[in-house]
């Protein structure tokens, strides 16, 4: 079975010397702030969007709680392993 493209591309990029970094927190904060403002603007203009987005916000909050305690702990553990 061929591995997914993103895995091959990532391995090739790193093997070629690419240095990978996470986006800095200030960049992520700014992107979150701007996207939230955009979604609020869309909610004002489009009632269908507003309904979907309100439902999504509730879902996201529940999922975020789950991931913070279940998935994030496992991810932290696995990242510390020597695989």
PDB file of N, CA, C and O in Angstrom:
ATOM      1  N   UNK A   1       0.855  -1.179   0.000  1.00  0.00           N
ATOM      2  CA  UNK A   1       0.000   0.000   0.000  1.00  0.00           C
ATOM      3  C   UNK A   1       0.901   1.243   0.000  1.00  0.00           C
ATOM      4  O   UNK A   1       1.853   1.327   0.776  1.00  0.00           O
ATOM      5  N   UNK A   2       0.600   2.172  -0.848  1.00  0.00           N
ATOM      6  CA  UNK A   2       1.358   3.416  -0.942  1.00  0.00           C
ATOM      7  C   UNK A   2       0.945   4.349   0.194  1.00  0.00           C
ATOM      8  O   UNK A   2      -0.245   4.561   0.429  1.00  0.00           O
ATOM      9  N   UNK A   3       1.951   4.917   0.913  1.00  0.00           N
ATOM     10  CA  UNK A   3       1.578   5.861   1.977  1.00  0.00           C
ATOM     11  C   UNK A   3       0.930   7.107   1.395  1.00  0.00           C
ATOM     12  O   UNK A   3       1.163   7.452   0.236  1.00  0.00           O
ATOM     13  N   UNK A   4       0.107   7.788   2.210  1.00  0.00           N
ATOM     14  CA  UNK A   4      -0.536   9.011   1.724  1.00  0.00           C
ATOM     15  C   UNK A   4       0.498  10.013   1.207  1.00  0.00           C
ATOM     16  O   UNK A   4       1.630  10.069   1.689  1.00  0.00           O
ATOM     17  N   UNK A   5       0.083  10.793   0.223  1.00  0.00           N
ATOM     18  CA  UNK A   5       0.970  11.760  -0.420  1.00  0.00           C
ATOM     19  C   UNK A   5       1.641  12.681   0.581  1.00  0.00           C
ATOM     20  O   UNK A   5       2.838  12.949   0.476  1.00  0.00           O
ATOM     21  N   UNK A   6       0.866  13.176   1.569  1.00  0.00           N
ATOM     22  CA  UNK A   6       1.435  14.149   2.502  1.00  0.00           C
ATOM     23  C   UNK A   6       2.591  13.556   3.297  1.00  0.00           C
ATOM     24  O   UNK A   6       3.545  14.261   3.626  1.00  0.00           O
ATOM     25  N   UNK A   7       2.512  12.252   3.611  1.00  0.00           N
ATOM     26  CA  UNK A   7       3.608  11.622   4.340  1.00  0.00           C
ATOM     27  C   UNK A   7       4.848  11.538   3.473  1.00  0.00           C
ATOM     28  O   UNK A   7       5.955  11.816   3.934  1.00  0.00           O
ATOM     29  N   UNK A   8       4.663  11.155   2.216  1.00  0.00           N
ATOM     30  CA  UNK A   8       5.804  11.080   1.299  1.00  0.00           C
ATOM     31  C   UNK A   8       6.415  12.454   1.094  1.00  0.00           C
ATOM     32  O   UNK A   8       7.635  12.607   1.141  1.00  0.00           O
ATOM     33  N   UNK A   9       5.575  13.451   0.868  1.00  0.00           N
ATOM     34  CA  UNK A   9       6.066  14.808   0.632  1.00  0.00           C
ATOM     35  C   UNK A   9       6.794  15.339   1.862  1.00  0.00           C
ATOM     36  O   UNK A   9       7.829  15.992   1.732  1.00  0.00           O
ATOM     37  N   UNK A  10       6.268  15.069   3.046  1.00  0.00           N
ATOM     38  CA  UNK A  10       6.905  15.526   4.270  1.00  0.00           C
ATOM     39  C   UNK A  10       8.268  14.864   4.444  1.00  0.00           C
ATOM     40  O   UNK A  10       9.251  15.539   4.748  1.00  0.00           O
ATOM     41  N   UNK A  11       8.331  13.569   4.255  1.00  0.00           N
ATOM     42  CA  UNK A  11       9.599  12.858   4.384  1.00  0.00           C
ATOM     43  C   UNK A  11      10.619  13.352   3.360  1.00  0.00           C
ATOM     44  O   UNK A  11      11.794  13.528   3.684  1.00  0.00           O
ATOM     45  N   UNK A  12      10.176  13.571   2.143  1.00  0.00           N
ATOM     46  CA  UNK A  12      11.083  14.059   1.106  1.00  0.00           C
ATOM     47  C   UNK A  12      11.585  15.457   1.427  1.00  0.00           C
ATOM     48  O   UNK A  12      12.762  15.760   1.236  1.00  0.00           O
ATOM     49  N   UNK A  13      10.705  16.293   1.908  1.00  0.00           N
ATOM     50  CA  UNK A  13      11.091  17.673   2.240  1.00  0.00           C
ATOM     51  C   UNK A  13      12.113  17.695   3.360  1.00  0.00           C
ATOM     52  O   UNK A  13      13.111  18.411   3.278  1.00  0.00           O
ATOM     53  N   UNK A  14      11.875  16.920   4.404  1.00  0.00           N
ATOM     54  CA  UNK A  14      12.808  16.876   5.535  1.00  0.00           C
ATOM     55  C   UNK A  14      14.132  16.257   5.100  1.00  0.00           C
ATOM     56  O   UNK A  14      15.201  16.733   5.482  1.00  0.00           O
ATOM     57  N   UNK A  15      14.059  15.197   4.301  1.00  0.00           N
ATOM     58  CA  UNK A  15      15.286  14.562   3.813  1.00  0.00           C
ATOM     59  C   UNK A  15      16.112  15.521   2.960  1.00  0.00           C
ATOM     60  O   UNK A  15      17.338  15.421   2.922  1.00  0.00           O
ATOM     61  N   UNK A  16      15.446  16.447   2.278  1.00  0.00           N
ATOM     62  CA  UNK A  16      16.143  17.420   1.435  1.00  0.00           C
ATOM     63  C   UNK A  16      16.665  18.613   2.247  1.00  0.00           C
ATOM     64  O   UNK A  16      17.286  19.524   1.699  1.00  0.00           O
ATOM     65  N   UNK A  17      16.403  18.594   3.560  1.00  0.00           N
ATOM     66  CA  UNK A  17      16.951  19.643   4.406  1.00  0.00           C
ATOM     67  C   UNK A  17      15.975  20.714   4.856  1.00  0.00           C
ATOM     68  O   UNK A  17      16.378  21.693   5.485  1.00  0.00           O
ATOM     69  N   UNK A  18      14.705  20.545   4.546  1.00  0.00           N
ATOM     70  CA  UNK A  18      13.722  21.549   4.968  1.00  0.00           C
ATOM     71  C   UNK A  18      13.623  21.563   6.490  1.00  0.00           C
ATOM     72  O   UNK A  18      13.628  20.512   7.130  1.00  0.00           O
ATOM     73  N   UNK A  19      13.536  22.731   7.048  1.00  0.00           N
ATOM     74  CA  UNK A  19      13.330  22.909   8.488  1.00  0.00           C
ATOM     75  C   UNK A  19      11.857  23.253   8.700  1.00  0.00           C
ATOM     76  O   UNK A  19      11.363  24.243   8.160  1.00  0.00           O
ATOM     77  N   UNK A  20      11.176  22.454   9.468  1.00  0.00           N
ATOM     78  CA  UNK A  20       9.755  22.655   9.704  1.00  0.00           C
ATOM     79  C   UNK A  20       9.545  23.330  11.051  1.00  0.00           C
ATOM     80  O   UNK A  20      10.172  22.973  12.049  1.00  0.00           O
ATOM     81  N   UNK A  21       8.667  24.295  11.060  1.00  0.00           N
ATOM     82  CA  UNK A  21       8.358  25.023  12.290  1.00  0.00           C
ATOM     83  C   UNK A  21       6.855  25.222  12.375  1.00  0.00           C
ATOM     84  O   UNK A  21       6.163  25.319  11.362  1.00  0.00           O
ATOM     85  N   UNK A  22       6.370  25.281  13.596  1.00  0.00           N
ATOM     86  CA  UNK A  22       4.971  25.627  13.799  1.00  0.00           C
ATOM     87  C   UNK A  22       4.811  27.117  13.569  1.00  0.00           C
ATOM     88  O   UNK A  22       5.771  27.880  13.678  1.00  0.00           O
ATOM     89  N   UNK A  23       3.581  27.528  13.246  1.00  0.00           N
ATOM     90  CA  UNK A  23       3.316  28.955  13.191  1.00  0.00           C
ATOM     91  C   UNK A  23       3.484  29.520  14.597  1.00  0.00           C
ATOM     92  O   UNK A  23       3.087  28.872  15.565  1.00  0.00           O
ATOM     93  N   UNK A  24       4.057  30.705  14.732  1.00  0.00           N
ATOM     94  CA  UNK A  24       4.173  31.319  16.059  1.00  0.00           C
ATOM     95  C   UNK A  24       2.790  31.587  16.657  1.00  0.00           C
ATOM     96  O   UNK A  24       1.813  31.775  15.932  1.00  0.00           O
ATOM     97  N   UNK A  25       2.725  31.600  17.983  1.00  0.00           N
ATOM     98  CA  UNK A  25       1.448  31.799  18.666  1.00  0.00           C
ATOM     99  C   UNK A  25       0.795  33.107  18.261  1.00  0.00           C
ATOM    100  O   UNK A  25      -0.423  33.153  18.094  1.00  0.00           O
ATOM    101  N   UNK A  26       1.573  34.179  18.097  1.00  0.00           N
ATOM    102  CA  UNK A  26       0.965  35.457  17.727  1.00  0.00           C
ATOM    103  C   UNK A  26       0.322  35.390  16.342  1.00  0.00           C
ATOM    104  O   UNK A  26      -0.695  36.042  16.106  1.00  0.00           O
ATOM    105  N   UNK A  27       0.890  34.625  15.442  1.00  0.00           N
ATOM    106  CA  UNK A  27       0.302  34.450  14.109  1.00  0.00           C
ATOM    107  C   UNK A  27      -0.998  33.651  14.225  1.00  0.00           C
ATOM    108  O   UNK A  27      -2.003  33.998  13.605  1.00  0.00           O
ATOM    109  N   UNK A  28      -0.970  32.586  15.017  1.00  0.00           N
ATOM    110  CA  UNK A  28      -2.183  31.782  15.202  1.00  0.00           C
ATOM    111  C   UNK A  28      -3.273  32.596  15.889  1.00  0.00           C
ATOM    112  O   UNK A  28      -4.444  32.500  15.519  1.00  0.00           O
ATOM    113  N   UNK A  29      -2.899  33.394  16.884  1.00  0.00           N
ATOM    114  CA  UNK A  29      -3.878  34.254  17.567  1.00  0.00           C
ATOM    115  C   UNK A  29      -4.504  35.251  16.591  1.00  0.00           C
ATOM    116  O   UNK A  29      -5.718  35.451  16.599  1.00  0.00           O
ATOM    117  N   UNK A  30      -3.680  35.871  15.758  1.00  0.00           N
ATOM    118  CA  UNK A  30      -4.186  36.855  14.790  1.00  0.00           C
ATOM    119  C   UNK A  30      -5.102  36.190  13.764  1.00  0.00           C
ATOM    120  O   UNK A  30      -6.142  36.741  13.403  1.00  0.00           O
ATOM    121  N   UNK A  31      -4.715  35.015  13.301  1.00  0.00           N
ATOM    122  CA  UNK A  31      -5.547  34.297  12.324  1.00  0.00           C
ATOM    123  C   UNK A  31      -6.887  33.901  12.944  1.00  0.00           C
ATOM    124  O   UNK A  31      -7.927  34.003  12.292  1.00  0.00           O
ATOM    125  N   UNK A  32      -6.866  33.455  14.187  1.00  0.00           N
ATOM    126  CA  UNK A  32      -8.107  33.078  14.869  1.00  0.00           C
ATOM    127  C   UNK A  32      -9.001  34.299  15.053  1.00  0.00           C
ATOM    128  O   UNK A  32     -10.208  34.234  14.820  1.00  0.00           O
ATOM    129  N   UNK A  33      -8.412  35.397  15.465  1.00  0.00           N
ATOM    130  CA  UNK A  33      -9.174  36.635  15.671  1.00  0.00           C
ATOM    131  C   UNK A  33      -9.826  37.097  14.363  1.00  0.00           C
ATOM    132  O   UNK A  33     -11.007  37.443  14.348  1.00  0.00           O
ATOM    133  N   UNK A  34      -9.070  37.103  13.283  1.00  0.00           N
ATOM    134  CA  UNK A  34      -9.593  37.555  11.991  1.00  0.00           C
ATOM    135  C   UNK A  34     -10.658  36.610  11.451  1.00  0.00           C
ATOM    136  O   UNK A  34     -11.665  37.052  10.899  1.00  0.00           O
ATOM    137  N   UNK A  35     -10.437  35.319  11.609  1.00  0.00           N
ATOM    138  CA  UNK A  35     -11.444  34.380  11.103  1.00  0.00           C
ATOM    139  C   UNK A  35     -12.733  34.489  11.916  1.00  0.00           C
ATOM    140  O   UNK A  35     -13.828  34.395  11.362  1.00  0.00           O
ATOM    141  N   UNK A  36     -12.605  34.686  13.224  1.00  0.00           N
ATOM    142  CA  UNK A  36     -13.792  34.858  14.058  1.00  0.00           C
ATOM    143  C   UNK A  36     -14.565  36.112  13.648  1.00  0.00           C
ATOM    144  O   UNK A  36     -15.795  36.098  13.598  1.00  0.00           O
ATOM    145  N   UNK A  37     -13.845  37.189  13.357  1.00  0.00           N
ATOM    146  CA  UNK A  37     -14.495  38.421  12.902  1.00  0.00           C
ATOM    147  C   UNK A  37     -15.202  38.193  11.558  1.00  0.00           C
ATOM    148  O   UNK A  37     -16.317  38.671  11.351  1.00  0.00           O
ATOM    149  N   UNK A  38     -14.561  37.476  10.668  1.00  0.00           N
ATOM    150  CA  UNK A  38     -15.176  37.175   9.373  1.00  0.00           C
ATOM    151  C   UNK A  38     -16.444  36.344   9.553  1.00  0.00           C
ATOM    152  O   UNK A  38     -17.460  36.615   8.912  1.00  0.00           O
ATOM    153  N   UNK A  39     -16.390  35.343  10.413  1.00  0.00           N
ATOM    154  CA  UNK A  39     -17.570  34.500  10.639  1.00  0.00           C
ATOM    155  C   UNK A  39     -18.708  35.297  11.263  1.00  0.00           C
ATOM    156  O   UNK A  39     -19.874  35.059  10.947  1.00  0.00           O
ATOM    157  N   UNK A  40     -18.384  36.241  12.145  1.00  0.00           N
ATOM    158  CA  UNK A  40     -19.418  37.106  12.731  1.00  0.00           C
ATOM    159  C   UNK A  40     -20.052  37.977  11.654  1.00  0.00           C
ATOM    160  O   UNK A  40     -21.268  38.168  11.639  1.00  0.00           O
ATOM    161  N   UNK A  41     -19.229  38.505  10.756  1.00  0.00           N
ATOM    162  CA  UNK A  41     -19.740  39.318   9.648  1.00  0.00           C
ATOM    163  C   UNK A  41     -20.646  38.492   8.739  1.00  0.00           C
ATOM    164  O   UNK A  41     -21.712  38.948   8.326  1.00  0.00           O
ATOM    165  N   UNK A  42     -20.210  37.276   8.435  1.00  0.00           N
ATOM    166  CA  UNK A  42     -21.043  36.397   7.606  1.00  0.00           C
ATOM    167  C   UNK A  42     -22.358  36.068   8.304  1.00  0.00           C
ATOM    168  O   UNK A  42     -23.398  35.971   7.653  1.00  0.00           O
ATOM    169  N   UNK A  43     -22.319  35.898   9.619  1.00  0.00           N
ATOM    170  CA  UNK A  43     -23.528  35.595  10.381  1.00  0.00           C
ATOM    171  C   UNK A  43     -24.530  36.735  10.311  1.00  0.00           C
ATOM    172  O   UNK A  43     -25.739  36.501  10.296  1.00  0.00           O
ATOM    173  N   UNK A  44     -24.037  37.968  10.269  1.00  0.00           N
ATOM    174  CA  UNK A  44     -24.923  39.127  10.171  1.00  0.00           C
ATOM    175  C   UNK A  44     -25.610  39.201   8.812  1.00  0.00           C
ATOM    176  O   UNK A  44     -26.740  39.679   8.702  1.00  0.00           O
ATOM    177  N   UNK A  45     -24.922  38.727   7.787  1.00  0.00           N
ATOM    178  CA  UNK A  45     -25.431  38.863   6.421  1.00  0.00           C
ATOM    179  C   UNK A  45     -26.199  37.644   5.919  1.00  0.00           C
ATOM    180  O   UNK A  45     -26.994  37.756   4.986  1.00  0.00           O
ATOM    181  N   UNK A  46     -25.973  36.498   6.519  1.00  0.00           N
ATOM    182  CA  UNK A  46     -26.518  35.261   5.960  1.00  0.00           C
ATOM    183  C   UNK A  46     -27.118  34.407   7.078  1.00  0.00           C
ATOM    184  O   UNK A  46     -26.371  33.786   7.834  1.00  0.00           O
ATOM    185  N   UNK A  47     -28.440  34.361   7.201  1.00  0.00           N
ATOM    186  CA  UNK A  47     -29.076  33.593   8.273  1.00  0.00           C
ATOM    187  C   UNK A  47     -28.776  32.088   8.213  1.00  0.00           C
ATOM    188  O   UNK A  47     -28.689  31.426   9.247  1.00  0.00           O
ATOM    189  N   UNK A  48     -28.623  31.569   7.023  1.00  0.00           N
ATOM    190  CA  UNK A  48     -28.291  30.137   6.908  1.00  0.00           C
ATOM    191  C   UNK A  48     -26.899  29.868   7.461  1.00  0.00           C
ATOM    192  O   UNK A  48     -26.682  28.893   8.181  1.00  0.00           O
ATOM    193  N   UNK A  49     -25.961  30.741   7.117  1.00  0.00           N
ATOM    194  CA  UNK A  49     -24.599  30.622   7.660  1.00  0.00           C
ATOM    195  C   UNK A  49     -24.639  30.728   9.185  1.00  0.00           C
ATOM    196  O   UNK A  49     -24.001  29.944   9.888  1.00  0.00           O
ATOM    197  N   UNK A  50     -25.396  31.707   9.685  1.00  0.00           N
ATOM    198  CA  UNK A  50     -25.483  31.935  11.125  1.00  0.00           C
ATOM    199  C   UNK A  50     -25.950  30.679  11.851  1.00  0.00           C
ATOM    200  O   UNK A  50     -25.376  30.302  12.873  1.00  0.00           O
ATOM    201  N   UNK A  51     -26.986  30.032  11.329  1.00  0.00           N
ATOM    202  CA  UNK A  51     -27.514  28.821  11.955  1.00  0.00           C
ATOM    203  C   UNK A  51     -26.451  27.722  11.988  1.00  0.00           C
ATOM    204  O   UNK A  51     -26.227  27.092  13.022  1.00  0.00           O
ATOM    205  N   UNK A  52     -25.816  27.505  10.873  1.00  0.00           N
ATOM    206  CA  UNK A  52     -24.785  26.458  10.798  1.00  0.00           C
ATOM    207  C   UNK A  52     -23.622  26.803  11.708  1.00  0.00           C
ATOM    208  O   UNK A  52     -23.123  25.941  12.431  1.00  0.00           O
ATOM    209  N   UNK A  53     -23.186  28.050  11.679  1.00  0.00           N
ATOM    210  CA  UNK A  53     -22.026  28.455  12.479  1.00  0.00           C
ATOM    211  C   UNK A  53     -22.329  28.355  13.975  1.00  0.00           C
ATOM    212  O   UNK A  53     -21.468  27.933  14.747  1.00  0.00           O
ATOM    213  N   UNK A  54     -23.538  28.738  14.399  1.00  0.00           N
ATOM    214  CA  UNK A  54     -23.902  28.616  15.811  1.00  0.00           C
ATOM    215  C   UNK A  54     -23.854  27.154  16.264  1.00  0.00           C
ATOM    216  O   UNK A  54     -23.360  26.849  17.349  1.00  0.00           O
ATOM    217  N   UNK A  55     -24.368  26.260  15.427  1.00  0.00           N
ATOM    218  CA  UNK A  55     -24.300  24.833  15.747  1.00  0.00           C
ATOM    219  C   UNK A  55     -22.846  24.360  15.785  1.00  0.00           C
ATOM    220  O   UNK A  55     -22.466  23.572  16.651  1.00  0.00           O
ATOM    221  N   UNK A  56     -22.046  24.842  14.851  1.00  0.00           N
ATOM    222  CA  UNK A  56     -20.637  24.460  14.798  1.00  0.00           C
ATOM    223  C   UNK A  56     -19.892  24.936  16.041  1.00  0.00           C
ATOM    224  O   UNK A  56     -19.062  24.202  16.577  1.00  0.00           O
ATOM    225  N   UNK A  57     -20.173  26.153  16.508  1.00  0.00           N
ATOM    226  CA  UNK A  57     -19.500  26.685  17.695  1.00  0.00           C
ATOM    227  C   UNK A  57     -19.755  25.768  18.896  1.00  0.00           C
ATOM    228  O   UNK A  57     -18.836  25.482  19.663  1.00  0.00           O
ATOM    229  N   UNK A  58     -20.985  25.311  19.058  1.00  0.00           N
ATOM    230  CA  UNK A  58     -21.311  24.397  20.160  1.00  0.00           C
ATOM    231  C   UNK A  58     -20.558  23.078  20.005  1.00  0.00           C
ATOM    232  O   UNK A  58     -19.992  22.558  20.967  1.00  0.00           O
ATOM    233  N   UNK A  59     -20.559  22.545  18.790  1.00  0.00           N
ATOM    234  CA  UNK A  59     -19.844  21.298  18.523  1.00  0.00           C
ATOM    235  C   UNK A  59     -18.352  21.474  18.799  1.00  0.00           C
ATOM    236  O   UNK A  59     -17.733  20.622  19.436  1.00  0.00           O
ATOM    237  N   UNK A  60     -17.778  22.574  18.324  1.00  0.00           N
ATOM    238  CA  UNK A  60     -16.348  22.832  18.495  1.00  0.00           C
ATOM    239  C   UNK A  60     -15.974  22.905  19.968  1.00  0.00           C
ATOM    240  O   UNK A  60     -14.933  22.382  20.365  1.00  0.00           O
ATOM    241  N   UNK A  61     -16.805  23.547  20.784  1.00  0.00           N
ATOM    242  CA  UNK A  61     -16.513  23.654  22.217  1.00  0.00           C
ATOM    243  C   UNK A  61     -16.481  22.272  22.864  1.00  0.00           C
ATOM    244  O   UNK A  61     -15.582  21.968  23.648  1.00  0.00           O
ATOM    245  N   UNK A  62     -17.462  21.440  22.536  1.00  0.00           N
ATOM    246  CA  UNK A  62     -17.481  20.083  23.090  1.00  0.00           C
ATOM    247  C   UNK A  62     -16.282  19.271  22.624  1.00  0.00           C
ATOM    248  O   UNK A  62     -15.637  18.590  23.420  1.00  0.00           O
ATOM    249  N   UNK A  63     -15.991  19.345  21.347  1.00  0.00           N
ATOM    250  CA  UNK A  63     -14.861  18.594  20.801  1.00  0.00           C
ATOM    251  C   UNK A  63     -13.534  19.096  21.372  1.00  0.00           C
ATOM    252  O   UNK A  63     -12.636  18.302  21.650  1.00  0.00           O
ATOM    253  N   UNK A  64     -13.413  20.410  21.545  1.00  0.00           N
ATOM    254  CA  UNK A  64     -12.181  20.961  22.099  1.00  0.00           C
ATOM    255  C   UNK A  64     -11.941  20.428  23.507  1.00  0.00           C
ATOM    256  O   UNK A  64     -10.809  20.100  23.863  1.00  0.00           O
ATOM    257  N   UNK A  65     -13.004  20.341  24.311  1.00  0.00           N
ATOM    258  CA  UNK A  65     -12.868  19.801  25.660  1.00  0.00           C
ATOM    259  C   UNK A  65     -12.377  18.351  25.596  1.00  0.00           C
ATOM    260  O   UNK A  65     -11.469  17.963  26.331  1.00  0.00           O
ATOM    261  N   UNK A  66     -12.979  17.566  24.720  1.00  0.00           N
ATOM    262  CA  UNK A  66     -12.565  16.166  24.574  1.00  0.00           C
ATOM    263  C   UNK A  66     -11.098  16.083  24.152  1.00  0.00           C
ATOM    264  O   UNK A  66     -10.317  15.349  24.757  1.00  0.00           O
ATOM    265  N   UNK A  67     -10.731  16.820  23.132  1.00  0.00           N
ATOM    266  CA  UNK A  67      -9.365  16.734  22.627  1.00  0.00           C
ATOM    267  C   UNK A  67      -8.336  17.212  23.643  1.00  0.00           C
ATOM    268  O   UNK A  67      -7.241  16.654  23.720  1.00  0.00           O
ATOM    269  N   UNK A  68      -8.671  18.237  24.425  1.00  0.00           N
ATOM    270  CA  UNK A  68      -7.726  18.736  25.426  1.00  0.00           C
ATOM    271  C   UNK A  68      -7.368  17.660  26.435  1.00  0.00           C
ATOM    272  O   UNK A  68      -6.223  17.584  26.879  1.00  0.00           O
ATOM    273  N   UNK A  69      -8.336  16.827  26.803  1.00  0.00           N
ATOM    274  CA  UNK A  69      -8.087  15.844  27.851  1.00  0.00           C
ATOM    275  C   UNK A  69      -7.761  14.451  27.328  1.00  0.00           C
ATOM    276  O   UNK A  69      -6.984  13.730  27.954  1.00  0.00           O
ATOM    277  N   UNK A  70      -8.315  14.070  26.236  1.00  0.00           N
ATOM    278  CA  UNK A  70      -8.103  12.717  25.732  1.00  0.00           C
ATOM    279  C   UNK A  70      -7.022  12.677  24.659  1.00  0.00           C
ATOM    280  O   UNK A  70      -5.980  12.047  24.837  1.00  0.00           O
ATOM    281  N   UNK A  71      -7.276  13.344  23.563  1.00  0.00           N
ATOM    282  CA  UNK A  71      -6.369  13.255  22.424  1.00  0.00           C
ATOM    283  C   UNK A  71      -5.043  13.978  22.663  1.00  0.00           C
ATOM    284  O   UNK A  71      -3.983  13.459  22.312  1.00  0.00           O
ATOM    285  N   UNK A  72      -5.094  15.163  23.253  1.00  0.00           N
ATOM    286  CA  UNK A  72      -3.853  15.932  23.452  1.00  0.00           C
ATOM    287  C   UNK A  72      -2.901  15.190  24.378  1.00  0.00           C
ATOM    288  O   UNK A  72      -1.692  15.186  24.147  1.00  0.00           O
ATOM    289  N   UNK A  73      -3.432  14.560  25.424  1.00  0.00           N
ATOM    290  CA  UNK A  73      -2.572  13.797  26.327  1.00  0.00           C
ATOM    291  C   UNK A  73      -1.888  12.653  25.604  1.00  0.00           C
ATOM    292  O   UNK A  73      -0.695  12.414  25.791  1.00  0.00           O
ATOM    293  N   UNK A  74      -2.641  11.953  24.785  1.00  0.00           N
ATOM    294  CA  UNK A  74      -2.059  10.860  24.007  1.00  0.00           C
ATOM    295  C   UNK A  74      -1.035  11.395  23.005  1.00  0.00           C
ATOM    296  O   UNK A  74       0.043  10.821  22.851  1.00  0.00           O
ATOM    297  N   UNK A  75      -1.370  12.485  22.329  1.00  0.00           N
ATOM    298  CA  UNK A  75      -0.433  13.072  21.369  1.00  0.00           C
ATOM    299  C   UNK A  75       0.871  13.489  22.045  1.00  0.00           C
ATOM    300  O   UNK A  75       1.954  13.227  21.523  1.00  0.00           O
ATOM    301  N   UNK A  76       0.767  14.136  23.204  1.00  0.00           N
ATOM    302  CA  UNK A  76       1.979  14.524  23.944  1.00  0.00           C
ATOM    303  C   UNK A  76       2.817  13.298  24.280  1.00  0.00           C
ATOM    304  O   UNK A  76       4.039  13.308  24.130  1.00  0.00           O
ATOM    305  N   UNK A  77       2.150  12.245  24.735  1.00  0.00           N
ATOM    306  CA  UNK A  77       2.854  11.005  25.057  1.00  0.00           C
ATOM    307  C   UNK A  77       3.570  10.441  23.840  1.00  0.00           C
ATOM    308  O   UNK A  77       4.752  10.101  23.903  1.00  0.00           O
ATOM    309  N   UNK A  78       2.840  10.344  22.725  1.00  0.00           N
ATOM    310  CA  UNK A  78       3.432   9.751  21.515  1.00  0.00           C
ATOM    311  C   UNK A  78       4.563  10.593  20.962  1.00  0.00           C
ATOM    312  O   UNK A  78       5.541  10.043  20.454  1.00  0.00           O
ATOM    313  N   UNK A  79       4.458  11.915  21.045  1.00  0.00           N
ATOM    314  CA  UNK A  79       5.536  12.772  20.550  1.00  0.00           C
ATOM    315  C   UNK A  79       6.815  12.587  21.354  1.00  0.00           C
ATOM    316  O   UNK A  79       7.908  12.825  20.840  1.00  0.00           O
ATOM    317  N   UNK A  80       6.693  12.168  22.605  1.00  0.00           N
ATOM    318  CA  UNK A  80       7.869  11.959  23.461  1.00  0.00           C
ATOM    319  C   UNK A  80       8.522  10.600  23.231  1.00  0.00           C
ATOM    320  O   UNK A  80       9.632  10.360  23.705  1.00  0.00           O
ATOM    321  N   UNK A  81       7.849   9.719  22.514  1.00  0.00           N
ATOM    322  CA  UNK A  81       8.385   8.380  22.285  1.00  0.00           C
ATOM    323  C   UNK A  81       9.457   8.411  21.199  1.00  0.00           C
ATOM    324  O   UNK A  81       9.436   9.257  20.305  1.00  0.00           O
ATOM    325  N   UNK A  82      10.371   7.489  21.297  1.00  0.00           N
ATOM    326  CA  UNK A  82      11.425   7.339  20.280  1.00  0.00           C
ATOM    327  C   UNK A  82      10.961   6.304  19.275  1.00  0.00           C
ATOM    328  O   UNK A  82      11.227   5.112  19.426  1.00  0.00           O
ATOM    329  N   UNK A  83      10.261   6.772  18.243  1.00  0.00           N
ATOM    330  CA  UNK A  83       9.700   5.853  17.239  1.00  0.00           C
ATOM    331  C   UNK A  83      10.635   5.695  16.063  1.00  0.00           C
ATOM    332  O   UNK A  83      10.328   4.960  15.124  1.00  0.00           O
TER     333      UNK A  83
END
